[in-house]
Amino acid sequence: MKIPASTAQYFVRAAREATLATHSTYLPDFPHASWVPICSDHTGCPVFLISHLAEHTKNLQASPNASLLITQQGDKTTTRLTLIGTATPFDPTLDELDRFTKLLPESNAYLSLGGFRFYRFLPQALRFIAGFGQMGWLAGTTYLADCPGFSPEESRQLLTELQRTTGWTLLTLDPYGLNLSTSTDTNLRVSTPSPLLAPEAFAAWSRQILSTLT
């Protein structure tokens, strides 16, 4: 089954947690897996924050090769997306830091403590399973190249304009949806019907969908 790149992009961008598996240094030749909070950068690469004391940090220093499992529970089945690639540390830009802390506000407490580092996961291959007969592989290059996100500058301009014209408290946005704060949900994700790569088209969709929310 051919997996559209946008299907994987929607899945990753909506995710706020995953299971990270790295090569154990404590028990060589065995995987070490544990839960991590995640979000995505503007390209769709997963980003996470881990302590310098974590086993994953030691493991990734020895080998950046890793795997990330994202799941979504449905009525009859659990949809799974496994990303295989490399996780490397990076220093976030102000835009990246703003996006991360708005999507994962609890990270502010960790950042204030110090001793935590940002990691970006660059997928080389993705395996998607949505149910019996609904599964397939996707190349990492296809995942990233076929569905570009907004540039940081475009995102800033859209956020500023939409907040000014709609009155909603918007957190972040990308061609696949937006996150906003409402009276009942401080981090609501609303997905676009299809990737809206043109900022003008995204702005029009956002105004329409926000006008229907209460």
C-alpha positions in Angstrom: 0.0 0.0 0.0 1.4 3.4 -0.9 1.3 5.8 2.0 0.7 9.5 1.1 3.3 11.8 2.7 0.5 14.0 4.0 -1.0 11.1 5.9 2.2 10.7 7.9 2.6 14.5 8.3 -0.9 14.9 9.8 -0.1 12.0 12.2 3.2 13.5 13.4 2.0 17.1 13.7 -1.0 16.1 15.8 1.1 13.9 18.2 2.2 15.1 21.6 3.8 11.9 22.9 5.7 8.9 21.5 7.9 6.0 22.4 11.6 6.5 21.7 13.8 3.5 21.2 17.6 3.9 21.3 20.6 1.5 21.4 21.3 0.7 25.0 24.8 1.4 26.3 23.8 -0.3 29.6 23.0 -3.6 27.9 24.7 -3.5 24.4 22.9 -4.9 21.4 19.5 -4.4 23.1 17.0 -1.6 22.5 16.0 0.8 25.2 12.5 2.3 24.8 10.6 4.8 26.9 7.9 7.5 26.7 8.8 11.1 25.6 6.7 14.2 24.9 7.1 15.4 21.4 6.0 18.0 18.9 7.1 18.8 15.3 9.2 21.5 13.8 8.0 23.4 10.7 9.2 20.7 8.4 7.4 17.9 10.3 10.5 16.4 12.0 9.7 15.3 15.6 11.4 17.4 18.3 11.8 16.4 22.0 13.6 17.5 25.1 15.6 15.1 27.3 17.8 15.4 30.4 21.5 15.0 30.3 21.0 12.3 32.9 18.6 10.3 30.8 19.5 6.9 29.4 18.5 8.1 26.0 21.1 10.8 26.2 23.9 8.4 26.9 22.6 6.1 24.2 22.3 8.8 21.5 25.8 10.0 22.3 27.0 6.6 21.4 24.8 6.2 18.4 22.2 8.6 17.0 20.3 5.8 15.3 16.9 5.5 16.8 13.2 4.7 16.3 10.1 6.6 17.3 6.6 5.1 17.7 3.5 7.2 17.5 0.1 5.7 18.2 -3.5 6.9 17.9 -6.3 4.9 19.5 -9.4 4.4 17.3 -12.7 2.7 17.9 -11.6 -0.7 16.5 -7.9 -0.4 16.0 -4.8 1.5 17.0 -3.1 3.3 14.2 0.7 3.3 14.4 3.5 5.2 12.8 7.1 4.1 13.3 9.8 6.5 12.2 13.4 5.1 11.8 16.2 7.5 11.6 18.6 9.6 13.6 18.1 11.8 16.7 20.7 14.6 17.1 20.9 17.5 19.6 20.4 21.1 18.4 20.0 24.6 19.7 16.5 25.8 18.8 15.9 29.2 17.2 13.6 31.6 19.0 10.8 30.5 16.7 11.4 26.8 17.4 11.6 27.4 21.1 8.3 29.4 21.0 6.5 26.7 19.1 7.8 23.9 21.4 6.9 25.6 24.6 3.4 26.6 23.4 2.7 23.0 22.3 4.3 21.5 25.4 4.0 24.2 28.1 5.1 21.8 30.8 8.6 21.9 29.2 9.1 25.4 30.6 9.6 23.9 34.1 12.4 21.6 32.7 14.0 24.4 30.8 14.2 26.5 34.0 16.0 23.7 35.8 18.7 23.4 33.2 20.5 20.3 32.1 18.0 19.5 29.3 18.8 19.4 25.6 16.7 19.6 22.5 16.8 16.7 19.9 15.5 16.6 16.4 14.5 13.3 14.8 15.3 13.1 11.1 13.4 10.1 9.6 15.0 7.9 7.0 12.0 5.7 6.6 8.4 5.5 8.1 6.2 2.5 8.6 2.4 3.3 8.8 -0.2 0.7 10.0 -3.9 1.7 10.1 -5.4 -1.7 10.2 -5.5 -5.0 8.2 -4.3 -4.4 4.7 -3.7 -0.8 5.4 0.0 -0.5 5.9 3.1 0.5 4.0 6.6 2.2 3.9 7.4 5.8 3.2 10.9 7.2 2.5 12.0 9.9 4.8 13.0 12.1 1.9 9.5 11.8 0.4 7.9 12.6 3.8 9.9 15.9 4.1 10.1 16.9 0.4 6.5 16.4 -0.6 4.9 18.4 2.2 6.9 21.5 3.0 5.7 23.6 6.0 5.5 27.3 6.3 8.7 29.2 6.9 9.1 30.7 10.4 8.5 34.1 9.0 5.3 33.0 7.2 4.0 31.4 10.5 4.7 34.5 12.5 2.8 36.7 10.0 -0.1 34.3 9.8 -0.4 34.1 13.6 -0.3 37.8 14.1 -2.9 38.5 11.4 -5.3 35.7 12.4 -5.2 36.7 16.1 -5.8 40.3 15.2 -8.8 39.5 12.8 -10.4 36.6 14.7 -9.9 37.4 18.3 -8.9 33.8 19.1 -5.7 32.9 21.1 -3.7 30.9 18.6 -0.7 29.0 19.7 0.9 27.6 16.5 0.0 26.8 13.0 1.2 24.9 9.9 -0.3 23.8 6.6 -1.9 20.8 8.3 -3.8 22.7 11.0 -3.6 25.0 14.0 -3.5 24.9 17.7 -5.5 27.3 19.8 -6.6 27.9 23.4 -10.4 27.7 24.1 -12.5 27.9 27.3 -12.6 24.1 27.4 -9.2 23.1 25.9 -6.0 25.0 26.4 -4.3 23.2 23.4 -6.9 22.3 20.8 -5.7 20.9 17.5 -7.8 21.6 14.4 -6.7 19.9 11.2 -7.1 21.2 7.7 -9.0 19.0 5.2 -5.9 18.8 3.1 -2.5 20.5 3.3 -2.9 24.2 2.6 0.6 25.2 1.5 -0.3 28.7 0.4 -0.5 31.2 3.3 -3.5 32.9 1.7 -5.5 29.7 1.4 -4.6 28.8 5.0 -5.7 32.1 6.3 -9.1 31.8 4.5 -9.7 28.3 5.9 -8.7 29.5 9.4 -11.1 32.4 9.4 -13.9 30.1 8.2 -13.3 27.3 10.8 -12.7 29.7 13.7 -16.0 31.4 13.0 -17.7 28.1 13.7 -16.1 27.5 17.1 -17.6 28.7 20.3 
